[in-house]
Amino acid sequence: MLKFSEIRYYDDNNRLWNWMKLIGLNIWIKIDNNKAIADFLIEENPDIICLQEVLRNFNENVFESYKSQESLVKSIGKSYDYSFFGPLWVADSFSKNWELYRDFGWKVEQWNEIISKFPISKAENKFFHRNYELFNDTTDWENTDHWRALQIVEFNIWGKRLQVLNLHWIWTRDKMWDERTIKEFRYILESAKKNDIATIITWDFNLLPETESIKVLESEFKNLIKVYWIKSTRPDFKDNLDTGNNVVDYIFVNDKIRVNDFSVIRNNISDHLPLVLDFDIIT
């Protein structure tokens, strides 16, 4: 059986299309959904997987429900030989007002990971606010100015360069913008444009589509959420469509990406829905 990445397509002029599939998903650390995430990815069989809220355990003392990276490696690792993990912080527990409410069992690192069937030629985890640090106290979580790092991974696929940017944005209750987010989105835009190659940007932005920050990226990248009229990226138990829009997750592409299809799959495996992009590289 051919892997998705081994399939070849030709257009009417006999030009080769390299049709690929990418999935972006915030997998949510708050529930034990490791098997559900793995089963979903095995069924969808993407070529590139961009995840947020991944937990990497330091040893076997970490409780099983918090071993999301190890669980994925055991379940899908035989099909995916390449990965890059970008941590934001390390913790062994969470406390609020000095009371323990989440115990990981031992130290874990958390945040973004890109998993691929294609070899990774270059990768970096670029902090642009705060640094990697120990984090245990969540007392003032809603008002904390959280860590931000931009995960950039580059591939050479059939002689064509592709870069994928993966990021989890700060949590805010109103999902709106301010002058700081605009400044930081300009940084993200310039980072994405640094290499003039095929580029995909995917992440949990925690920002609504009409915000000025989103418009910064839309000035030079195509927002597939708007192109495909997506109204929600949240599952049924988190959806709130009476507000008119419940989009907080996005995929952006530049003009070197041919979009063959884009969709948001409705399921309840996480508190975010999976974003699925079928594409190939034009140049």
C-alpha contacts under 8 A as a table, 3 or more apart, distances in Angstrom:
res1	aa1	res2	aa2	distance
2	L	5	S	7.99
2	L	6	E	6.00
2	L	7	I	6.75
3	K	6	E	5.27
3	K	7	I	6.95
4	F	7	I	5.62
4	F	20	M	6.80
4	F	21	K	7.58
4	F	45	N	7.18
4	F	46	P	7.12
4	F	47	D	6.70
5	S	18	N	7.65
5	S	19	W	7.14
5	S	20	M	5.83
5	S	21	K	7.91
5	S	47	D	6.07
5	S	117	K	7.61
7	I	18	N	7.42
7	I	19	W	7.23
8	R	16	L	6.98
8	R	17	W	6.30
8	R	18	N	5.78
8	R	19	W	6.90
9	Y	16	L	5.92
9	Y	17	W	4.82
9	Y	18	N	6.41
9	Y	19	W	6.84
10	Y	13	N	7.59
10	Y	14	N	5.19
10	Y	15	R	5.27
10	Y	16	L	4.64
10	Y	17	W	5.40
11	D	14	N	5.25
11	D	15	R	5.49
11	D	16	L	6.83
11	D	17	W	7.04
12	D	15	R	7.41
17	W	280	D	6.47
17	W	281	I	7.87
18	N	279	F	7.96
18	N	280	D	5.24
18	N	281	I	6.94
19	W	278	D	6.79
19	W	279	F	5.52
19	W	280	D	4.76
20	M	46	P	7.60
20	M	47	D	6.26
20	M	278	D	5.60
20	M	279	F	5.27
20	M	280	D	5.80
21	K	46	P	4.91
21	K	47	D	5.29
21	K	48	I	6.56
21	K	276	V	7.15
21	K	277	L	5.63
21	K	278	D	4.47
21	K	279	F	6.29
22	L	46	P	5.49
22	L	47	D	5.92
22	L	48	I	4.71
22	L	49	I	5.79
22	L	50	C	7.59
22	L	276	V	5.86
22	L	277	L	5.11
22	L	278	D	6.49
22	L	279	F	7.99
23	I	46	P	6.40
23	I	48	I	6.51
23	I	49	I	5.01
23	I	50	C	6.13
23	I	274	P	6.55
23	I	275	L	5.53
23	I	276	V	4.62
23	I	277	L	6.36
24	G	49	I	6.05
24	G	50	C	4.59
24	G	51	L	5.85
24	G	202	T	6.36
24	G	203	W	6.90
24	G	274	P	5.80
24	G	275	L	5.11
24	G	276	V	6.68
25	L	50	C	6.39
25	L	51	L	5.05
25	L	52	Q	6.42
25	L	203	W	7.68
25	L	204	D	7.80
25	L	272	H	6.85
25	L	273	L	6.60
25	L	274	P	4.82
25	L	275	L	6.49
26	N	51	L	5.56
26	N	52	Q	4.45
26	N	53	E	6.01
26	N	203	W	7.94
26	N	204	D	6.67
26	N	270	S	7.20
26	N	271	D	7.64
26	N	272	H	5.92
26	N	273	L	7.73
26	N	274	P	7.70
27	I	33	N	7.98
27	I	37	I	7.23
27	I	51	L	6.70
27	I	52	Q	6.21
27	I	53	E	5.97
27	I	54	V	6.88
27	I	269	I	7.80
27	I	270	S	5.51
27	I	271	D	7.49
27	I	272	H	7.32
28	W	31	I	6.86
28	W	52	Q	7.71
28	W	53	E	5.70
28	W	54	V	7.70
28	W	270	S	5.81
28	W	271	D	6.42
28	W	272	H	7.86
29	I	32	D	7.58
29	I	53	E	6.12
29	I	54	V	7.18
29	I	55	L	7.46
29	I	66	Y	7.05
31	I	65	S	7.35
32	D	65	S	4.82
32	D	66	Y	7.46
33	N	36	A	5.23
33	N	37	I	6.16
33	N	65	S	7.54
33	N	269	I	6.59
33	N	270	S	7.42
34	N	37	I	5.26
34	N	38	A	6.22
34	N	65	S	7.06
34	N	68	S	5.74
34	N	71	S	6.40
34	N	72	L	7.22
35	K	38	A	5.09
35	K	39	D	6.00
35	K	71	S	7.67
36	A	39	D	5.18
36	A	40	F	6.14
36	A	269	I	6.06
37	I	40	F	5.21
37	I	41	L	6.30
37	I	269	I	6.49
38	A	41	L	5.20
38	A	42	I	6.11
38	A	71	S	7.90
38	A	72	L	5.92
38	A	75	S	6.18
38	A	76	I	6.75
39	D	42	I	5.15
39	D	43	E	6.19
40	F	43	E	5.19
40	F	44	E	6.18
41	L	44	E	5.10
41	L	45	N	5.75
41	L	46	P	7.08
41	L	76	I	7.84
42	I	45	N	5.14
42	I	76	I	6.66
46	P	49	I	6.65
47	D	116	S	5.80
47	D	117	K	5.45
47	D	118	F	7.39
48	I	114	I	7.13
48	I	115	I	5.83
48	I	116	S	4.48
48	I	117	K	6.61
48	I	118	F	7.78
49	I	114	I	5.58
49	I	115	I	5.02
49	I	116	S	6.27
50	C	112	N	7.54
50	C	113	E	6.04
50	C	114	I	4.63
50	C	115	I	6.62
50	C	166	N	6.49
50	C	202	T	7.36
50	C	203	W	7.93
51	L	54	V	6.73
51	L	112	N	5.65
51	L	113	E	5.24
51	L	114	I	6.30
51	L	166	N	7.80
52	Q	111	W	5.39
52	Q	112	N	4.48
52	Q	113	E	6.54
52	Q	167	L	7.32
52	Q	168	H	6.27
52	Q	203	W	7.52
52	Q	204	D	7.47
53	E	110	Q	5.94
53	E	111	W	4.33
53	E	112	N	6.12
54	V	68	S	6.01
54	V	69	Q	6.16
54	V	110	Q	5.47
54	V	111	W	4.96
54	V	112	N	6.00
54	V	113	E	6.81
55	L	66	Y	6.18
55	L	67	K	5.98
55	L	68	S	5.39
55	L	69	Q	5.80
55	L	108	V	6.15
55	L	109	E	5.61
55	L	110	Q	4.56
55	L	111	W	6.60
56	R	66	Y	7.98
56	R	67	K	6.22
56	R	68	S	6.82
56	R	69	Q	5.36
56	R	70	E	6.93
56	R	108	V	5.46
56	R	109	E	5.13
56	R	110	Q	6.33
57	N	60	E	7.43
57	N	62	V	6.21
57	N	66	Y	7.44
57	N	67	K	5.79
57	N	69	Q	7.73
57	N	70	E	7.51
57	N	106	W	7.75
57	N	107	K	6.42
57	N	108	V	4.50
57	N	109	E	6.56
58	F	62	V	7.49
58	F	106	W	7.36
58	F	107	K	5.81
58	F	108	V	5.88
58	F	109	E	7.88
59	N	62	V	6.30
59	N	106	W	7.41
59	N	107	K	7.79
60	E	63	F	7.72
61	N	105	G	5.67
61	N	106	W	5.82
62	V	66	Y	6.70
62	V	67	K	6.97
62	V	104	F	5.63
62	V	105	G	4.28
62	V	106	W	4.91
62	V	107	K	7.03
62	V	108	V	7.51
63	F	66	Y	5.65
63	F	67	K	6.93
63	F	104	F	5.91
63	F	105	G	5.37
63	F	106	W	7.91
64	E	67	K	5.33
65	S	68	S	6.98
66	Y	104	F	6.52
67	K	70	E	5.37
67	K	71	S	5.96
68	S	71	S	5.06
68	S	72	L	6.16
69	Q	72	L	5.21
69	Q	73	V	6.27
70	E	73	V	5.14
70	E	74	K	6.29
71	S	74	K	5.23
71	S	75	S	6.20
72	L	75	S	5.03
72	L	76	I	5.71
72	L	77	G	6.78
73	V	76	I	5.57
73	V	77	G	4.30
73	V	78	K	7.84
74	K	77	G	5.73
74	K	78	K	7.92
75	S	78	K	7.74
76	I	79	S	5.77
76	I	80	Y	6.61
77	G	80	Y	5.01
77	G	81	D	6.56
78	K	81	D	6.95
79	S	117	K	6.86
80	Y	83	S	7.79
80	Y	115	I	6.68
80	Y	116	S	5.50
80	Y	117	K	4.76
81	D	115	I	8.00
81	D	116	S	6.75
81	D	117	K	5.95
81	D	118	F	7.71
81	D	119	P	7.72
82	Y	115	I	5.87
82	Y	116	S	5.16
82	Y	117	K	6.28
82	Y	118	F	6.74
82	Y	119	P	5.96
82	Y	120	I	6.61
83	S	113	E	7.05
83	S	114	I	5.49
83	S	115	I	4.23
83	S	116	S	5.99
83	S	120	I	7.60
84	F	113	E	5.65
84	F	114	I	5.38
84	F	115	I	6.64
84	F	123	A	7.11
84	F	153	V	7.75
85	F	111	W	7.82
85	F	112	N	5.93
85	F	113	E	4.33
85	F	114	I	6.59
86	G	111	W	6.38
86	G	112	N	5.14
86	G	113	E	6.03
86	G	124	E	7.88
86	G	125	N	5.49
86	G	151	Q	6.39
87	P	90	V	7.79
87	P	109	E	5.82
87	P	110	Q	5.24
87	P	111	W	5.09
87	P	112	N	6.39
87	P	132	Y	7.28
88	L	109	E	7.27
88	L	110	Q	6.16
88	L	111	W	5.99
88	L	131	N	7.28
88	L	132	Y	5.15
88	L	133	E	7.30
88	L	147	W	6.46
88	L	148	R	7.35
88	L	149	A	7.06
89	W	109	E	5.75
89	W	110	Q	6.07
89	W	111	W	7.90
89	W	132	Y	5.08
89	W	133	E	5.00
89	W	134	L	5.78
89	W	135	F	6.22
90	V	107	K	6.55
90	V	108	V	5.57
90	V	109	E	4.40
90	V	110	Q	6.65
90	V	132	Y	7.68
90	V	133	E	6.28
90	V	134	L	4.95
90	V	135	F	6.05
91	A	94	F	7.49
91	A	104	F	7.95
91	A	106	W	7.86
91	A	107	K	5.27
91	A	108	V	5.58
91	A	109	E	6.64
91	A	134	L	5.80
91	A	135	F	5.37
91	A	136	N	5.78
92	D	103	D	6.54
92	D	104	F	5.39
92	D	105	G	6.49
92	D	106	W	4.80
92	D	107	K	4.14
92	D	108	V	6.16
92	D	136	N	7.27
93	S	100	L	7.30
93	S	101	Y	7.87
93	S	102	R	5.51
93	S	103	D	4.37
93	S	104	F	5.42
93	S	105	G	7.53
93	S	106	W	7.66
93	S	107	K	7.82
93	S	136	N	5.87
94	F	100	L	6.03
94	F	101	Y	6.05
94	F	102	R	5.03
94	F	103	D	6.49
94	F	135	F	7.98
94	F	136	N	4.78
94	F	137	D	5.90
94	F	138	T	6.48
95	S	98	W	5.62
95	S	99	E	5.11
95	S	100	L	4.22
95	S	101	Y	5.62
95	S	102	R	6.95
95	S	136	N	6.20
95	S	137	D	5.14
95	S	138	T	6.00
95	S	139	T	7.04
96	K	99	E	5.25
96	K	100	L	6.55
96	K	101	Y	7.15
96	K	137	D	6.02
96	K	138	T	5.34
96	K	139	T	4.28
97	N	137	D	7.93
97	N	139	T	5.49
98	W	137	D	7.81
100	L	103	D	7.25
103	D	106	W	7.81
104	F	107	K	6.90
104	F	108	V	7.19
111	W	168	H	7.66
112	N	151	Q	7.31
112	N	166	N	7.04
112	N	167	L	6.80
112	N	168	H	7.34
113	E	166	N	7.89
114	I	153	V	7.71
114	I	166	N	7.62
116	S	119	P	7.22
116	S	120	I	7.90
118	F	155	F	6.93
118	F	156	N	7.88
118	F	157	I	6.95
119	P	155	F	6.34
119	P	156	N	7.29
120	I	123	A	7.17
120	I	153	V	6.90
120	I	154	E	5.98
120	I	155	F	4.95
120	I	156	N	7.37
121	S	153	V	7.79
121	S	154	E	5.66
121	S	155	F	5.28
121	S	156	N	6.56
122	K	153	V	5.84
122	K	154	E	5.04
122	K	155	F	7.08
123	A	151	Q	7.52
123	A	152	I	5.65
123	A	153	V	4.34
123	A	154	E	6.20
124	E	151	Q	5.91
124	E	152	I	5.42
124	E	153	V	6.59
125	N	149	A	6.19
125	N	150	L	5.66
125	N	151	Q	4.50
125	N	152	I	6.45
126	K	149	A	5.09
126	K	150	L	4.95
126	K	151	Q	6.29
126	K	152	I	7.79
127	F	130	R	6.89
127	F	131	N	6.32
127	F	147	W	7.83
127	F	148	R	5.93
127	F	149	A	3.95
127	F	150	L	6.31
128	F	148	R	5.96
128	F	149	A	5.71
128	F	150	L	7.49
128	F	184	E	7.91
129	H	146	H	7.92
129	H	147	W	5.67
129	H	148	R	5.21
129	H	149	A	7.02
130	R	146	H	7.79
130	R	147	W	5.45
130	R	148	R	7.03
131	N	147	W	6.85
132	Y	147	W	7.94
137	D	140	D	7.97
138	T	141	W	4.88
140	D	143	N	5.60
140	D	144	T	6.03
141	W	144	T	5.10
142	E	171	W	7.32
142	E	172	T	6.72
142	E	173	R	7.50
145	D	170	I	7.45
146	H	170	I	5.77
146	H	171	W	7.66
147	W	170	I	7.41
148	R	167	L	7.85
148	R	168	H	7.38
148	R	169	W	6.68
148	R	170	I	7.22
149	A	167	L	6.77
150	L	165	L	6.83
150	L	166	N	6.39
150	L	167	L	5.43
150	L	188	I	7.60
151	Q	165	L	5.57
151	Q	166	N	5.08
151	Q	167	L	6.16
152	I	163	Q	6.83
152	I	164	V	5.84
152	I	165	L	4.62
152	I	166	N	6.57
153	V	163	Q	5.56
153	V	164	V	5.35
153	V	165	L	6.54
154	E	161	R	7.07
154	E	162	L	5.64
154	E	163	Q	4.23
154	E	164	V	6.41
155	F	161	R	5.73
155	F	162	L	5.15
155	F	163	Q	6.22
156	N	159	G	5.81
156	N	160	K	5.42
156	N	161	R	4.60
156	N	162	L	6.37
157	I	160	K	5.08
157	I	161	R	6.24
157	I	162	L	7.23
160	K	281	I	7.23
160	K	283	T	6.86
161	R	197	I	6.21
161	R	198	A	6.53
162	L	197	I	6.24
162	L	198	A	4.89
162	L	199	T	5.89
162	L	200	I	7.95
162	L	281	I	7.62
163	Q	197	I	7.13
163	Q	198	A	6.31
163	Q	199	T	4.93
163	Q	200	I	6.49
164	V	199	T	5.83
164	V	200	I	4.86
164	V	201	I	5.84
164	V	202	T	7.58
165	L	192	A	7.44
165	L	199	T	7.70
165	L	200	I	6.27
165	L	201	I	4.67
165	L	202	T	6.22
166	N	201	I	6.21
166	N	202	T	5.25
166	N	203	W	5.45
167	L	202	T	6.91
167	L	203	W	4.90
167	L	204	D	6.76
167	L	205	F	7.61
168	H	203	W	5.60
168	H	204	D	4.99
168	H	205	F	6.01
168	H	206	N	7.98
169	W	203	W	7.60
169	W	204	D	6.15
169	W	205	F	4.68
169	W	206	N	5.98
170	I	205	F	7.37
170	I	206	N	6.62
171	W	175	K	7.66
171	W	206	N	6.01
172	T	175	K	5.31
172	T	176	M	7.49
172	T	206	N	6.89
175	K	206	N	5.59
175	K	207	L	4.37
175	K	208	L	5.75
175	K	248	V	7.84
176	M	207	L	5.58
176	M	208	L	6.37
176	M	211	T	6.12
177	W	180	R	7.94
177	W	181	T	5.92
177	W	182	I	7.23
177	W	207	L	7.12
177	W	211	T	5.83
177	W	212	E	6.50
177	W	213	S	6.13
178	D	181	T	5.45
178	D	182	I	6.52
178	D	213	S	7.89
179	E	182	I	5.18
179	E	183	K	6.32
180	R	183	K	5.16
180	R	184	E	6.25
181	T	184	E	5.03
181	T	185	F	5.98
181	T	213	S	6.11
182	I	185	F	5.10
182	I	186	R	6.28
182	I	212	E	6.89
182	I	213	S	4.77
182	I	216	V	7.13
183	K	186	R	5.22
183	K	187	Y	6.57
184	E	187	Y	4.95
184	E	188	I	6.36
185	F	188	I	4.88
185	F	189	L	6.09
185	F	213	S	6.12
185	F	214	I	7.79
185	F	216	V	6.48
185	F	217	L	7.08
186	R	189	L	4.99
186	R	190	E	6.19
186	R	216	V	6.52
186	R	217	L	7.67
187	Y	190	E	5.23
187	Y	191	S	6.15
188	I	191	S	5.04
188	I	192	A	6.16
189	L	192	A	5.13
189	L	193	K	6.28
189	L	216	V	7.52
189	L	217	L	6.06
190	E	193	K	5.05
190	E	194	K	6.07
191	S	194	K	5.24
191	S	195	N	8.00
192	A	195	N	6.88
192	A	199	T	7.16
193	K	196	D	6.01
197	I	256	K	6.87
197	I	283	T	7.69
198	A	253	V	7.93
198	A	254	N	6.55
198	A	255	D	7.43
198	A	256	K	4.66
198	A	257	I	5.73
198	A	281	I	6.46
198	A	282	I	7.73
198	A	283	T	7.10
199	T	253	V	5.81
199	T	254	N	5.75
199	T	256	K	7.16
199	T	257	I	6.99
200	I	251	I	6.98
200	I	252	F	5.81
200	I	253	V	4.67
200	I	254	N	6.97
200	I	257	I	7.81
201	I	250	Y	7.89
201	I	251	I	5.54
201	I	252	F	4.97
201	I	253	V	6.33
202	T	249	D	7.69
202	T	250	Y	5.71
202	T	251	I	4.45
202	T	252	F	6.47
203	W	249	D	5.84
203	W	250	Y	5.85
203	W	251	I	6.93
204	D	248	V	6.11
204	D	249	D	4.38
204	D	250	Y	6.66
205	F	248	V	5.56
205	F	249	D	5.57
205	F	250	Y	7.03
206	N	248	V	4.74
206	N	249	D	6.93
207	L	211	T	6.95
207	L	214	I	7.73
207	L	247	V	7.69
207	L	248	V	5.24
207	L	249	D	7.98
208	L	211	T	5.85
208	L	214	I	7.89
208	L	245	N	7.76
208	L	246	N	7.30
208	L	247	V	5.91
208	L	248	V	5.63
209	P	214	I	6.23
209	P	247	V	6.74
209	P	248	V	7.48
210	E	214	I	7.00
210	E	215	K	7.56
211	T	214	I	5.56
211	T	215	K	6.76
212	E	215	K	5.03
212	E	216	V	6.65
213	S	216	V	5.32
213	S	217	L	7.35
214	I	217	L	5.59
214	I	218	E	6.37
215	K	218	E	4.75
215	K	219	S	6.17
216	V	219	S	5.51
216	V	220	E	7.88
217	L	220	E	5.96
217	L	221	F	5.72
217	L	252	F	7.98
218	E	221	F	4.97
218	E	222	K	5.95
218	E	223	N	6.16
220	E	254	N	7.27
221	F	252	F	5.86
221	F	253	V	5.52
221	F	254	N	4.96
221	F	255	D	7.64
222	K	227	V	7.80
222	K	252	F	5.30
222	K	253	V	5.28
222	K	254	N	6.15
222	K	255	D	7.92
223	N	226	K	5.67
223	N	227	V	6.40
223	N	250	Y	7.27
223	N	251	I	6.33
223	N	252	F	4.70
223	N	253	V	6.99
224	L	227	V	4.78
224	L	228	Y	5.87
224	L	250	Y	7.26
224	L	251	I	5.86
224	L	252	F	5.97
224	L	253	V	7.65
224	L	262	F	7.25
225	I	228	Y	5.55
225	I	229	W	6.01
225	I	230	I	5.18
225	I	250	Y	6.15
225	I	251	I	6.89
226	K	229	W	4.94
226	K	230	I	6.38
228	Y	262	F	7.27
228	Y	263	S	7.75
230	I	233	T	7.64
230	I	247	V	7.55
230	I	264	V	7.60
231	K	241	L	7.80
231	K	244	G	7.63
231	K	245	N	5.29
231	K	246	N	6.16
231	K	247	V	6.12
232	S	239	D	7.26
232	S	241	L	7.35
232	S	245	N	6.13
232	S	246	N	4.47
232	S	247	V	4.57
232	S	248	V	7.80
233	T	246	N	6.43
233	T	247	V	4.98
233	T	248	V	6.38
233	T	249	D	6.09
233	T	264	V	6.87
233	T	272	H	5.99
233	T	273	L	5.12
233	T	274	P	7.69
234	R	238	K	5.71
234	R	239	D	5.26
234	R	246	N	6.70
234	R	247	V	7.09
234	R	248	V	7.95
234	R	271	D	6.27
234	R	272	H	4.73
234	R	273	L	5.39
235	P	238	K	5.38
235	P	239	D	5.66
235	P	266	R	6.32
235	P	267	N	6.12
235	P	268	N	5.54
235	P	270	S	7.46
235	P	271	D	6.07
235	P	272	H	6.02
235	P	273	L	5.92
236	D	239	D	5.06
236	D	267	N	7.79
236	D	268	N	7.00
237	F	268	N	7.68
237	F	271	D	7.85
238	K	271	D	6.49
239	D	246	N	6.72
240	N	243	T	6.24
240	N	245	N	7.74
240	N	246	N	6.33
241	L	244	G	5.21
241	L	245	N	5.68
241	L	246	N	6.05
242	D	245	N	7.66
243	T	246	N	7.22
247	V	250	Y	7.87
249	D	272	H	7.86
249	D	275	L	7.96
250	Y	275	L	7.71
251	I	275	L	7.61
253	V	256	K	7.89
253	V	257	I	6.28
254	N	257	I	5.95
255	D	258	R	7.38
256	K	281	I	6.07
256	K	282	I	5.12
256	K	283	T	5.75
257	I	279	F	6.67
257	I	280	D	6.01
257	I	281	I	4.93
257	I	282	I	5.72
257	I	283	T	7.98
258	R	279	F	5.49
258	R	280	D	5.30
258	R	281	I	6.07
258	R	282	I	6.09
259	V	262	F	7.21
259	V	277	L	7.31
259	V	278	D	6.29
259	V	279	F	4.62
259	V	280	D	6.86
260	N	277	L	7.78
260	N	278	D	5.35
260	N	279	F	5.12
260	N	280	D	7.51
261	D	277	L	6.02
261	D	278	D	5.03
261	D	279	F	6.92
262	F	275	L	7.56
262	F	276	V	5.66
262	F	277	L	4.63
262	F	278	D	6.24
263	S	275	L	6.08
263	S	276	V	5.29
263	S	277	L	6.76
264	V	273	L	6.49
264	V	274	P	5.81
264	V	275	L	4.70
264	V	276	V	6.12
265	I	273	L	6.14
265	I	274	P	5.59
265	I	275	L	6.65
265	I	276	V	7.46
266	R	273	L	6.13
266	R	274	P	7.61
267	N	270	S	7.88
267	N	273	L	6.63
268	N	271	D	7.02
268	N	273	L	7.57
269	I	273	L	7.99
270	S	273	L	6.83
